[in-house]
Amino acid sequence: MNNRRLPPLPFKGKRALTPRASQRSPSSPQPLPVPEMVITGYSTIQGSGNHGGNLGGINNGRINLHDLNQDLVSEYLDHNPEFLDHYVHARVSLDQIDRWQLRKLRPPSRYNNRPQSMEHLSVNGENHGDNKSSLSKWKSRIQSSRGRVLQELAREVYQPNGKAIILHELAGCVCSAINADGYNLYIVDENKREVMYVPNVNSSKPMSSSGPSNGDRICLGTTVAAHVAHTQETVRLKDPHGDGRFPEGLGHGNIKVHSVLALPLQDGRGSLLGVVEFYRNFKYTSFTEEEEEVSILLLMWADMLVDYVEVHSSMLKQRKLNEFLLTVTKSVFQDIISMDTVIMKIMNFAKTLVHADRASLFMLDSRTKELFSRIFDTGKCEENVPQKEIRFPMGKGVAGHVATTGEVLNIQDAYGDIRFNRDVDLQTGYRTKSILCMPIYIRGNIIGVVQMVNKMSGPFTRADEEAFETFAIYCGLALHHAKLYEKIRRSEQKYKVALEVLSYHSQCSEEEMMSLRSSPVPHDMHAITSYAYSPWGIDNDEKPLYVLYMFKDLFGTMRFDTDALIRFTLTVRKNYRNVPYHNWVHAFSVAHSMYTVIKRAAHQFTPLESLALFVACLCHDLDHRGKTNAFMVKSASPLAAIYSTSTMEHHHFNQTVAILQHEGHNIFKHLCSEEYKKVLGDIRHCILATDLALFFGNRAKLKDIADRNDFSWDIQEHRHMLMTVSMTACDLCAMYKPWDTQLNLVYVIMEEFWQQGDEEKEQGMTPMAMMDRDKKHELPQLEVGFIVGICLPCYELLAQILPATTPMVEGIRANLSKWQEMAEEAKEESK
């Protein structure tokens, strides 16, 4: 012993420390049984100081051993921790420290632990004392090679039944470590509250049981495994057959068993994973406490490895589920033909997902509160065909209960559930055993119920429910989109019917076509090429005949079908609305103006560009409602929702295309594809150019080119800019006509504007001055501003490039003078 001074001990000598019964009072603390090794070598108290506080029984530095008890020793050690450190370091073995640590880390029991006085006794009372064991080597190996053990055991994770294999590996390792003759492994079934025996399928020799059997209910008074599962306490027995706590002995065991060590397997959360029983077949070979500790230490790996197995298994399941859902998404969403098709695919995929024998899908009719279905699974995919629809109340049967409550039902015994309807089984001869029924939601509302019947292997599990919950989300989306598709398809069919009706009424009749066809086209109309010519004087019935004349005069008939041209012209006339100004008469006058420009000006437009200009003028205001673009936007017109800019001009062009698509109306059918594309593109370009909001930008670009003498007919962009200005000039043709004609037309235009102003006032809007009927006295001044700001610059620029159009400039200047005179007169009158 070293010379280090130690604190005084609360005892002296090696005598027994238990006082006589006659010396103990009933209320005195119980004596402390102190092992002999604790007091060896300390025969006297060192020093007289009281290092441990006021210890009862200490007189003049000595202690009365008869008064020594647990409280005194505990108090002394609390006040002298250095003595405890020195003593443990010098006197306590590493094995004992390991045992202490193991007890410290062991989770607390729901039942009382064994008293400390029994630490060295077996369960049956046999005293084993402090015998050394070679098991220390096992403990050292476990502590020093955890990584290797984990690596070897973790490899088993990748086996199909990884969890059971891991636990068998651990149990086998413990079995070898403690020299047991065998072991039994049980897994807990949480649903049934049973422990199920799990045979080792990889073992080369049979263990204690030949195969699986029914589980043992987790309770007291039955088997050893059930007892351990219930108490979650270790049981160590010398003779299990003689213990009244286990009348049924081992659930699966050899009748020769004479010693048993049963331990619970727990995870880190304290949840029970299973039970493992180790046994020996020979007498006088009972398990020791140290063997129990080694078993517990080894089985502590179960928590980590089982978690690893479950994480790995979960990842594999999730990956398979993701691949499955991707296949579902591709198959369902790429082939949404009808609701029946989607339902059949959902049923087939659902059976595959949970390995069910049959599947049913019922849709919810929220209006009648009924479930209905037209497709029934007969067990063969090819027979999943639409049949006669069946309907039943929403609250009837298993499916009705799920549709009403939104509850997921996993029924393991269908005939034992009062909600199950047996009528179908009686009619078909089919036997329903297990059912998994789940609601399908979309936007928080139940739209249907899917029902799986008879899992191929055993009942439906919680894993099946979780996988199907995810699948049900995709089912809801697929069914929702299928419904939308059906609505869209029905709307499309309705649209086609409506379009067919409208087309019939908006197309020219065969009688009109034959009448115009029989009318002779004049061969010579010299007056029609004059800029001063008034097309408003031509009778409406004769205007189509004049259109045919101008068309043939400009483009001939070699590449154009006369019947198609007649139908096209008559149908265009029919699709102009009866509004004051932007009607068929206006369209005819604009087309005539363009005819005059093309006919008389020395231009270099291509034949296709000229064709586009003339047809665009004829169609540039198709289906005009007599309202401006600004009004269409302010009044939230559906057209404004479709076309955000140049609202009416886009609509005019689309109407043109629609007429061309009518049977027998395509006047461009003999053009090649490139020519057809070119003409349609130019027509669109020209019609959009009639939006006066675009005029100022178009004019500025062309004006800059013309002022620099850079205009070239060989540059397509230059020709396109000239086409836009030409369209504006022809659209405003009423402004350069002779004064009487022009004055009458201005009042026709203003009537349309004033009608719009009246509607704006009714809607609480303030109309522009030009649209306000109450400001008609300001008309001369408004016309002066319009001519100076738009008309005159347009015609002057056109004449700058096409000098032959100078009569347009002369006509607009003459009318400007008239309006200025009227404005001056109105000004004088207002003074």
Buried (B, 14 or more C-beta within 10 A) or exposed (E): EEEEEBBBBBBBEEEEBBBEEEEBEEEEBEBBEBEEEBBEEBEEBEEEEEBBEEBBBBEEBBBBBBBBBBEBBEBBBEBBEEBEEBBEEEEEEEBEEBBEEBEEEEEEEEEEEBEEEEEBBBBEEEEEEEEEBEBBEBBEEBEEEEEEBBEEBBEBBEEEBBBBBBBBBBBBBBBEBBEBBBBBBBBBEEEEEBBBBBBBEEEEEEBBBEEEEEBBBBEEEBBBBBBBBBBBBBBBBBBBEEBEEBEBBBBBBBEEBBBBBBBBBBBEEEEBBBBBBBBBBEEEBBBBBBBBBBBBBBBBBBBBBBEBBBEBBEEEEEEEBEEBBEEBEEBBBEEBEBBBBBBBBBBBBBBEBBBBBBBBBBBBEEEEEBBBBBBBBEEEEEEBEBEEEEEBEBBBBBBBBBBBEEEBBBBBEBEEEEBBBEEBBEEEEBEBBBBBBBBBBBEEEBBBBBBBBBBEEEBBBEEBBEBBEBBBEBBBBBBBBBBEBBEEEEEEEEEEEEEEEEBEEBBBEEEBBEBBEEEEBEEEEEEBBEBEBBBBEBEEEEBBBBBBBBBBBBBEEEBBBBEBBBBBBBBBBBBBEEBBBBBBBBBBBBBBBBBBBBBBBEBEBBEBBBBBBBBBBBBBBBBBBBBBBBBBBBBEBEBBEEBEEBBBBBBBBBBBEBBBEBEBBBBBEEBEEEBBEBBBEBBBBBBBBBBBEBBEEBBEBBBEBBEEEEBEEEEEEBBBBBBBBBBBBBBBBBBBBBEEBBBBBBEBBBBBBBBBBBBBBEEEEEBBBBBBBEBEEBBBBBBBBBBBEBBBBBBBBBBBBBEBBBBBBBBBBEBBEBBBEBBEEBEEEEE
